[in-house]
């Protein structure tokens, strides 16, 4: 799944990498645990802040005929 950063944070499980608002999470080559995703996507963390939100893929609409 893909996530978008909504609150900047340093990821202590990814060499203290800075993720800024608007960036994708996780970066290519890094696989966070399900527990880590839960901590970052809910207020169940020390900061009581949501850091990432799931990006829902849009269903592609059928192309309109040019007739």
ABEGO torsion letter per residue (X at the ends): XBBBBABBBBBAABGGBBBBBGBBOBBBGBBBBAAAAAAAABABBAAGBBABBBBBBBBBBBBBBAX
